[in-house]
Amino acid sequence: MKKIIIEDLNSEMKDFEDAVQTNAAIYSDIDIIITRDKKDYKNSEL
């Protein structure tokens, strides 16, 4: 968990919470996130 938060603090994503959700999903082998905030996830790995 600490590793994910440190990565999120250094993420290129503008929104910290979006970075946390993205990395948590990646580390949990989740393929998608459902959101209305498309612009912040535009360059996401998901």
Backbone as a printed PyTorch tensor [residue, N CA C, xyz], in Angstrom:
tensor([[[  0.8220,  -1.1980,   0.0000],
         [  0.0000,   0.0000,   0.0000],
         [  0.8640,   1.2590,   0.0000]],

        [[  1.8980,   1.2760,   0.8450],
         [  2.7740,   2.4400,   0.9140],
         [  3.4590,   2.6840,  -0.4330]],

        [[  3.8470,   1.6020,  -1.0940],
         [  4.4960,   1.7110,  -2.4060],
         [  3.5550,   2.3760,  -3.4140]],

        [[  2.2900,   2.0080,  -3.3730],
         [  1.2990,   2.5820,  -4.2970],
         [  1.1560,   4.0810,  -4.0420]],

        [[  1.0540,   4.4840,  -2.7880],
         [  0.8800,   5.8980,  -2.4590],
         [  2.0980,   6.7120,  -2.8990]],

        [[  3.2910,   6.1860,  -2.6930],
         [  4.5020,   6.8910,  -3.1270],
         [  4.5100,   7.0500,  -4.6450]],

        [[  4.1310,   6.0030,  -5.3580],
         [  4.0430,   6.0990,  -6.8190],
         [  3.0030,   7.1300,  -7.2360]],

        [[  1.8980,   7.1800,  -6.5070],
         [  0.8320,   8.1290,  -6.8380],
         [  1.2730,   9.5730,  -6.6300]],

        [[  2.0590,   9.8020,  -5.5990],
         [  2.5690,  11.1540,  -5.3550],
         [  3.4810,  11.6160,  -6.4850]],

        [[  4.1360,  10.6780,  -7.1430],
         [  5.0410,  10.9980,  -8.2490],
         [  4.3990,  10.7880,  -9.6200]],

        [[  3.1270,  10.5060,  -9.6380],
         [  2.4140,  10.2110, -10.8810],
         [  2.2580,  11.4500, -11.7570]],

        [[  2.1420,  11.2150, -13.0460],
         [  1.8710,  12.3130, -13.9770],
         [  0.3910,  12.6870, -13.9970]],

        [[ -0.4450,  11.8850, -13.3680],
         [ -1.8690,  12.2070, -13.3060],
         [ -2.0560,  13.4530, -12.4430]],

        [[ -2.9190,  14.3440, -12.8760],
         [ -3.1300,  15.6070, -12.1720],
         [ -3.8790,  15.4120, -10.8540]],

        [[ -4.7740,  14.4550, -10.8050],
         [ -5.6150,  14.2420,  -9.6290],
         [ -5.0600,  13.0790,  -8.8040]],

        [[ -4.6850,  13.3570,  -7.5620],
         [ -4.0820,  12.3450,  -6.6970],
         [ -5.0110,  11.1550,  -6.4850]],

        [[ -6.2970,  11.4140,  -6.2380],
         [ -7.2350,  10.3220,  -5.9970],
         [ -7.3850,   9.4250,  -7.2210]],

        [[ -7.3670,  10.0110,  -8.4000],
         [ -7.4350,   9.2170,  -9.6260],
         [ -6.1870,   8.3450,  -9.7690]],

        [[ -5.0440,   8.8970,  -9.3980],
         [ -3.8000,   8.1270,  -9.4530],
         [ -3.8590,   6.9530,  -8.4800]],

        [[ -4.3890,   7.1780,  -7.2790],
         [ -4.5280,   6.1020,  -6.2920],
         [ -5.4390,   5.0070,  -6.8280]],

        [[ -6.5750,   5.3900,  -7.3820],
         [ -7.5210,   4.4070,  -7.9140],
         [ -6.9020,   3.6170,  -9.0660]],

        [[ -6.1990,   4.2980,  -9.9450],
         [ -5.5770,   3.6340, -11.0860],
         [ -4.5370,   2.6170, -10.6290]],

        [[ -3.6330,   3.0280,  -9.7670],
         [ -2.5830,   2.1160,  -9.3240],
         [ -3.1280,   0.9900,  -8.4590]],

        [[ -4.1130,   1.2720,  -7.6370],
         [ -4.7270,   0.2040,  -6.8360],
         [ -5.3670,  -0.8340,  -7.7540]],

        [[ -6.0130,  -0.3710,  -8.8090],
         [ -6.6190,  -1.2940,  -9.7730],
         [ -5.5570,  -2.1270, -10.4790]],

        [[ -4.4750,  -1.4990, -10.8710],
         [ -3.3990,  -2.2120, -11.5650],
         [ -2.7980,  -3.2780, -10.6580]],

        [[ -2.4950,  -2.9220,  -9.4190],
         [ -1.9020,  -3.8820,  -8.4860],
         [ -2.8800,  -4.9810,  -8.0720]],

        [[ -4.1770,  -4.7320,  -8.2740],
         [ -5.2030,  -5.7340,  -7.9260],
         [ -5.6760,  -6.5090,  -9.1490]],

        [[ -5.0030,  -6.3290, -10.2860],
         [ -5.3570,  -6.9970, -11.5470],
         [ -6.7820,  -6.6810, -11.9980]],

        [[ -7.1860,  -5.4430, -11.7950],
         [ -8.4880,  -4.9680, -12.2700],
         [ -8.2500,  -4.2680, -13.6100]],

        [[ -9.0820,  -4.5630, -14.5900],
         [ -8.8700,  -4.0610, -15.9470],
         [ -9.5400,  -2.7290, -16.2500]],

        [[-10.5870,  -2.3790, -15.4970],
         [-11.3270,  -1.1640, -15.8210],
         [-11.7060,  -0.4000, -14.5580]],

        [[-11.9320,   0.8860, -14.7460],
         [-12.5180,   1.7420, -13.7200],
         [-13.6830,   2.4530, -14.3920]],

        [[-14.8070,   2.4680, -13.7480],
         [-15.9680,   3.1730, -14.2870],
         [-15.9730,   4.5780, -13.6940]],

        [[-15.9570,   5.5790, -14.5810],
         [-15.8880,   6.9690, -14.1340],
         [-16.5670,   7.8880, -15.1340]],

        [[-16.9600,   9.0540, -14.6530],
         [-17.4670,  10.0930, -15.5470],
         [-16.3500,  11.0650, -15.9040]],

        [[-15.2060,  10.9190, -15.2550],
         [-14.0760,  11.8220, -15.4050],
         [-13.1000,  11.2820, -16.4490]],

        [[-13.5080,  11.2980, -17.6960],
         [-12.7130,  10.7000, -18.7710],
         [-11.3720,  11.3880, -18.9890]],

        [[-11.3260,  12.6960, -18.8190],
         [-10.1010,  13.4310, -19.1530],
         [ -8.9160,  13.0380, -18.2740]],

        [[ -9.1510,  12.7350, -17.0070],
         [ -8.0410,  12.3700, -16.1230],
         [ -7.5420,  10.9520, -16.3670]],

        [[ -8.3410,  10.1260, -17.0050],
         [ -7.9500,   8.7440, -17.2800],
         [ -7.5410,   8.5380, -18.7250]],

        [[ -7.4550,   9.6180, -19.4710],
         [ -7.1650,   9.5320, -20.9100],
         [ -5.8780,   8.7650, -21.2010]],

        [[ -4.8260,   8.9980, -20.4430],
         [ -3.5430,   8.3390, -20.6740],
         [ -3.2680,   7.2280, -19.6520]],

        [[ -4.3170,   6.7920, -18.9860],
         [ -4.1780,   5.7460, -17.9710],
         [ -3.8290,   4.4060, -18.5980]],

        [[ -3.1770,   3.5550, -17.8260],
         [ -2.8320,   2.2160, -18.3080],
         [ -4.0570,   1.3070, -18.3710]],

        [[ -5.1530,   1.7060, -17.7750],
         [ -6.3560,   0.8660, -17.7930],
         [ -7.1620,   1.1110, -19.0380]]])
